[in-house]
């Protein structure tokens, strides 16, 4: 219900305010073809612009929250988010590279998607160097690969044309739903759906994995396979989100924490609820982004400005994140 | 018949040899106590037997089949492991933690309710069903150990492996855990393998009439497998630990007690 209300709210605010009734009629007019007396331009704003933006926001929020939550369970650490294996920094670099190569953002989503997945794969390879892949080695591999891609991104910014390319790179890496390209929608949505469904199928096993590898194995879990599936799910969900909305921080970290206030720690309830909360959160943030000032504020800025203080509050409340 | 058979097992971390040429057998309904100085390789041996670490040579057989041929699920059907140290993660409910012992049985075989019933009966069995709704991260060390034991029980396997199950426990919880293990072997025919630093554990099991064997491990070798009675001699223990000790009986009680003396 709340999701639906915010969905409608999100579609009604903007440069051209619309009443909720108009929105519902506009959607019906497009779907049924019956004329409900809504201006064709209004129908176009609702369907081609705001509907995609709103639904994308909801999906991106859900995907980021679900993968962040899954990674917190997988790494047994409430302070990690989906970026820990490098998907975000890889995607950020990929987008910047495409902006530099093609002088435009047309290929940025595709590059972001591929480089995001590539970065996670590389983290995995690094973790495998010493034989057995452990959680510690994964974090280490992720840290190394992330920092390499961040440095490469800085390098690209340094060599980019400051008047044109640099601005796009910076803007892209702050995340935004302002210009969702409909050509990206199918791949991005498919990737997010695939990732989220995979994570939802593994919620119970994520619980067991969070008991530690040896205990999970003793209880009969194929640790390597399960971990691979969870990483795959979280990576596809995040990569799909990043390629439609750019890199957005904090959602994957703080939404699971907010969700824990309502449904406790059992991932069977926590992950679905985080998805719901993530969807609501990102839609609300997006509404603020486009209404607070005349110009759009990038999403990534708002999630941090609101998410940061909240996270400090969490740290205080949980004494440094220990779940004692 | 031997349920668990260890044959000439060897393990090393890189070039550092941890133990070698270890052989023993555990029968159905039998208790097996593994003792030895800190760092002698007990925990590593238990990790190898449980399949967490891959041994380099020798074999671990369950009903004459190598554990290498078992999938993780199949292995968990036969054997449950209780760790020495559990690092608590997220505040799950106790009942959910115990029900994790049933993770390998697909939803098609056991419904959610059946799993919860199994978990609840395991909690009853170890006597902490009143904790079912608690967050497991808030429990005391003794209660946590009982929860982990219940989780292993929920796994419904014939072999239980416990790495120092009574470490850090007070006498009440030690008493409870040890009596439960004794009952599991006696009444359910489970094979129980534990490591321990307290020689009173094997002695008490023996005095209770348990079917118990023990082995002393030192510098990665087993120095014989036998009954506690014949293995625990003050002489051999002094050689191993450089500490003088005695086994005594108090007045007319038939129970034996192990005492290590602190005087040089």
Interface residues (C-beta under 8 A of the other chain):
Chain A: X73 X76 X78 X204 X205 X207 X208 X210 X211 X212 X214 X215 X217 X218 X219 X220 X221 X222 X223 X264 X265 X266 X323 X324
Chain B: X47 X50 X51 X52 X71 X72 X73 X74 X75 X76 X77 X79 X80 X81 X83 X86 X87 X88 X89 X90 X91 X92 X93 X96 X97 X100 X101 X103 X104 X135 X137 X151 X155
